[in-house]
Amino acid sequence: MLIHLAFVALLKVSRLIVDLARVLLSVDHESTDDGEIGSPFVVEHDDEPSHIRDVEGQMGEDGGVL
């Protein structure tokens, strides 16, 4: 009887692990511009492109980057 209960408990735990793996694999990963897989979590993006944001405030008088 004890062996039967242990076997049933093992089956339930393995079922939970399989369900968790299915959920983790079904998460829609965001693809970044360089082709790498991004975070599965939702990230809000600015409307401004990152290359503009990186050099903002660093422009010289002639318009060139300092």
VMD Tcl script that builds the backbone (N, CA, C; Angstrom):
set m [mol new atoms 198]
animate dup $m
set s [atomselect $m all]
$s set {name element resname resid chain x y z} {
  {N N MET 1 A 0.826 -1.205 0.000}
  {CA C MET 1 A 0.000 0.000 0.000}
  {C C MET 1 A 0.867 1.264 0.000}
  {N N LEU 2 A 1.918 1.257 0.807}
  {CA C LEU 2 A 2.812 2.412 0.882}
  {C C LEU 2 A 3.539 2.625 -0.449}
  {N N ILE 3 A 3.923 1.537 -1.090}
  {CA C ILE 3 A 4.587 1.635 -2.392}
  {C C ILE 3 A 3.626 2.216 -3.429}
  {N N HIS 4 A 2.374 1.825 -3.360}
  {CA C HIS 4 A 1.362 2.342 -4.285}
  {C C HIS 4 A 1.183 3.854 -4.102}
  {N N LEU 5 A 1.118 4.324 -2.859}
  {CA C LEU 5 A 0.973 5.760 -2.593}
  {C C LEU 5 A 2.197 6.542 -3.069}
  {N N ALA 6 A 3.374 5.972 -2.870}
  {CA C ALA 6 A 4.597 6.633 -3.331}
  {C C ALA 6 A 4.612 6.720 -4.858}
  {N N PHE 7 A 4.162 5.670 -5.522}
  {CA C PHE 7 A 4.113 5.663 -6.982}
  {C C PHE 7 A 3.124 6.702 -7.505}
  {N N VAL 8 A 1.958 6.802 -6.880}
  {CA C VAL 8 A 0.950 7.788 -7.285}
  {C C VAL 8 A 1.480 9.202 -7.060}
  {N N ALA 9 A 2.147 9.429 -5.923}
  {CA C ALA 9 A 2.720 10.747 -5.645}
  {C C ALA 9 A 3.791 11.093 -6.675}
  {N N LEU 10 A 4.612 10.124 -7.044}
  {CA C LEU 10 A 5.644 10.347 -8.055}
  {C C LEU 10 A 5.027 10.691 -9.411}
  {N N LEU 11 A 3.949 10.027 -9.770}
  {CA C LEU 11 A 3.263 10.335 -11.024}
  {C C LEU 11 A 2.686 11.748 -11.018}
  {N N LYS 12 A 2.111 12.155 -9.888}
  {CA C LYS 12 A 1.531 13.502 -9.809}
  {C C LYS 12 A 2.611 14.573 -9.898}
  {N N VAL 13 A 3.743 14.338 -9.235}
  {CA C VAL 13 A 4.844 15.301 -9.293}
  {C C VAL 13 A 5.405 15.375 -10.712}
  {N N SER 14 A 5.566 14.242 -11.361}
  {CA C SER 14 A 6.088 14.260 -12.730}
  {C C SER 14 A 5.105 14.953 -13.673}
  {N N ARG 15 A 3.818 14.799 -13.440}
  {CA C ARG 15 A 2.799 15.476 -14.254}
  {C C ARG 15 A 2.889 16.995 -14.074}
  {N N LEU 16 A 3.122 17.442 -12.827}
  {CA C LEU 16 A 3.283 18.875 -12.576}
  {C C LEU 16 A 4.516 19.421 -13.289}
  {N N ILE 17 A 5.594 18.655 -13.284}
  {CA C ILE 17 A 6.815 19.090 -13.962}
  {C C ILE 17 A 6.580 19.198 -15.468}
  {N N VAL 18 A 5.881 18.243 -16.041}
  {CA C VAL 18 A 5.580 18.276 -17.477}
  {C C VAL 18 A 4.690 19.474 -17.808}
  {N N ASP 19 A 3.685 19.735 -16.987}
  {CA C ASP 19 A 2.804 20.888 -17.216}
  {C C ASP 19 A 3.574 22.199 -17.123}
  {N N LEU 20 A 4.469 22.302 -16.146}
  {CA C LEU 20 A 5.283 23.507 -15.999}
  {C C LEU 20 A 6.187 23.690 -17.215}
  {N N ALA 21 A 6.780 22.620 -17.692}
  {CA C ALA 21 A 7.638 22.703 -18.873}
  {C C ALA 21 A 6.841 23.148 -20.099}
  {N N ARG 22 A 5.619 22.660 -20.238}
  {CA C ARG 22 A 4.775 23.079 -21.373}
  {C C ARG 22 A 4.460 24.564 -21.310}
  {N N VAL 23 A 4.171 25.062 -20.115}
  {CA C VAL 23 A 3.869 26.487 -19.962}
  {C C VAL 23 A 5.093 27.319 -20.296}
  {N N LEU 24 A 6.251 26.918 -19.793}
  {CA C LEU 24 A 7.469 27.683 -20.051}
  {C C LEU 24 A 7.856 27.656 -21.523}
  {N N LEU 25 A 7.622 26.555 -22.195}
  {CA C LEU 25 A 7.966 26.467 -23.610}
  {C C LEU 25 A 6.958 27.177 -24.504}
  {N N SER 26 A 5.748 27.385 -24.020}
  {CA C SER 26 A 4.727 28.025 -24.841}
  {C C SER 26 A 4.729 29.541 -24.708}
  {N N VAL 27 A 5.590 30.100 -23.858}
  {CA C VAL 27 A 5.664 31.552 -23.691}
  {C C VAL 27 A 6.182 32.157 -24.983}
  {N N ASP 28 A 5.533 33.218 -25.445}
  {CA C ASP 28 A 5.924 33.889 -26.681}
  {C C ASP 28 A 7.125 34.775 -26.403}
  {N N HIS 29 A 8.296 34.363 -26.889}
  {CA C HIS 29 A 9.513 35.150 -26.684}
  {C C HIS 29 A 9.580 36.243 -27.740}
  {N N GLU 30 A 9.907 37.463 -27.300}
  {CA C GLU 30 A 10.056 38.563 -28.248}
  {C C GLU 30 A 11.379 38.414 -28.973}
  {N N SER 31 A 11.366 38.636 -30.259}
  {CA C SER 31 A 12.590 38.586 -31.043}
  {C C SER 31 A 13.142 40.001 -31.140}
  {N N THR 32 A 14.440 40.146 -30.890}
  {CA C THR 32 A 15.070 41.458 -30.980}
  {C C THR 32 A 15.532 41.694 -32.414}
  {N N ASP 33 A 15.985 42.914 -32.709}
  {CA C ASP 33 A 16.415 43.265 -34.058}
  {C C ASP 33 A 17.607 42.440 -34.524}
  {N N ASP 34 A 18.480 42.040 -33.595}
  {CA C ASP 34 A 19.671 41.297 -33.982}
  {C C ASP 34 A 19.429 39.790 -34.041}
  {N N GLY 35 A 18.170 39.366 -33.926}
  {CA C GLY 35 A 17.827 37.970 -34.087}
  {C C GLY 35 A 17.907 37.139 -32.824}
  {N N GLU 36 A 18.351 37.725 -31.714}
  {CA C GLU 36 A 18.436 36.965 -30.475}
  {C C GLU 36 A 17.070 36.913 -29.809}
  {N N ILE 37 A 16.855 35.882 -29.040}
  {CA C ILE 37 A 15.598 35.730 -28.322}
  {C C ILE 37 A 15.630 36.636 -27.102}
  {N N GLY 38 A 14.568 37.391 -26.921}
  {CA C GLY 38 A 14.488 38.310 -25.794}
  {C C GLY 38 A 13.880 37.669 -24.573}
  {N N SER 39 A 13.549 38.477 -23.612}
  {CA C SER 39 A 12.953 38.020 -22.363}
  {C C SER 39 A 11.516 37.581 -22.603}
  {N N PRO 40 A 11.060 36.553 -21.892}
  {CA C PRO 40 A 9.663 36.144 -22.040}
  {C C PRO 40 A 8.700 37.098 -21.353}
  {N N PHE 41 A 9.217 38.029 -20.581}
  {CA C PHE 41 A 8.379 38.964 -19.857}
  {C C PHE 41 A 8.053 40.159 -20.740}
  {N N VAL 42 A 6.921 40.778 -20.489}
  {CA C VAL 42 A 6.482 41.922 -21.284}
  {C C VAL 42 A 7.329 43.132 -20.926}
  {N N VAL 43 A 7.899 43.766 -21.929}
  {CA C VAL 43 A 8.720 44.958 -21.733}
  {C C VAL 43 A 8.123 46.058 -22.582}
  {N N GLU 44 A 7.852 47.201 -21.960}
  {CA C GLU 44 A 7.327 48.322 -22.730}
  {C C GLU 44 A 8.491 49.043 -23.395}
  {N N HIS 45 A 8.333 49.353 -24.674}
  {CA C HIS 45 A 9.388 50.007 -25.436}
  {C C HIS 45 A 9.015 51.459 -25.687}
  {N N ASP 46 A 10.045 52.316 -25.724}
  {CA C ASP 46 A 9.839 53.710 -26.095}
  {C C ASP 46 A 9.610 53.779 -27.598}
  {N N ASP 47 A 8.928 54.847 -28.037}
  {CA C ASP 47 A 8.714 55.048 -29.468}
  {C C ASP 47 A 9.995 55.482 -30.164}
  {N N GLU 48 A 10.931 56.045 -29.400}
  {CA C GLU 48 A 12.155 56.574 -29.969}
  {C C GLU 48 A 13.165 55.440 -30.190}
  {N N PRO 49 A 13.777 55.342 -31.370}
  {CA C PRO 49 A 14.770 54.287 -31.610}
  {C C PRO 49 A 15.951 54.392 -30.652}
  {N N SER 50 A 16.561 53.257 -30.336}
  {CA C SER 50 A 17.642 53.239 -29.351}
  {C C SER 50 A 18.875 53.992 -29.837}
  {N N HIS 51 A 19.155 53.996 -31.152}
  {CA C HIS 51 A 20.350 54.694 -31.621}
  {C C HIS 51 A 20.207 56.203 -31.459}
  {N N ILE 52 A 18.980 56.718 -31.500}
  {CA C ILE 52 A 18.768 58.146 -31.254}
  {C C ILE 52 A 18.871 58.428 -29.762}
  {N N ARG 53 A 18.303 57.538 -28.959}
  {CA C ARG 53 A 18.317 57.718 -27.513}
  {C C ARG 53 A 19.751 57.669 -26.973}
  {N N ASP 54 A 20.633 56.859 -27.579}
  {CA C ASP 54 A 22.000 56.709 -27.089}
  {C C ASP 54 A 22.829 57.976 -27.282}
  {N N VAL 55 A 22.616 58.708 -28.371}
  {CA C VAL 55 A 23.445 59.873 -28.654}
  {C C VAL 55 A 22.750 61.183 -28.305}
  {N N GLU 56 A 21.552 61.113 -27.766}
  {CA C GLU 56 A 20.817 62.332 -27.450}
  {C C GLU 56 A 21.578 63.156 -26.409}
  {N N GLY 57 A 21.726 64.439 -26.647}
  {CA C GLY 57 A 22.425 65.316 -25.710}
  {C C GLY 57 A 23.930 65.283 -25.877}
  {N N GLN 58 A 24.436 64.529 -26.832}
  {CA C GLN 58 A 25.871 64.440 -27.054}
  {C C GLN 58 A 26.264 65.030 -28.408}
  {N N MET 59 A 25.381 65.827 -28.989}
  {CA C MET 59 A 25.660 66.400 -30.298}
  {C C MET 59 A 26.516 67.656 -30.145}
  {N N GLY 60 A 27.484 67.814 -31.023}
  {CA C GLY 60 A 28.323 69.003 -31.023}
  {C C GLY 60 A 27.624 70.154 -31.734}
  {N N GLU 61 A 28.293 71.304 -31.792}
  {CA C GLU 61 A 27.693 72.479 -32.419}
  {C C GLU 61 A 27.485 72.275 -33.916}
  {N N ASP 62 A 28.361 71.504 -34.553}
  {CA C ASP 62 A 28.221 71.278 -35.989}
  {C C ASP 62 A 27.297 70.100 -36.295}
  {N N GLY 63 A 26.683 69.523 -35.271}
  {CA C GLY 63 A 25.759 68.417 -35.481}
  {C C GLY 63 A 26.406 67.053 -35.353}
  {N N GLY 64 A 27.731 67.019 -35.209}
  {CA C GLY 64 A 28.426 65.738 -35.063}
  {C C GLY 64 A 28.384 65.252 -33.619}
  {N N VAL 65 A 28.592 63.994 -33.452}
  {CA C VAL 65 A 28.605 63.412 -32.109}
  {C C VAL 65 A 29.948 63.684 -31.469}
  {N N LEU 66 A 29.929 64.124 -30.221}
  {CA C LEU 66 A 31.176 64.405 -29.501}
  {C C LEU 66 A 31.853 63.138 -29.056}
}
mol reanalyze $m
mol bondsrecalc $m
mol representation Tube
mol addrep $m
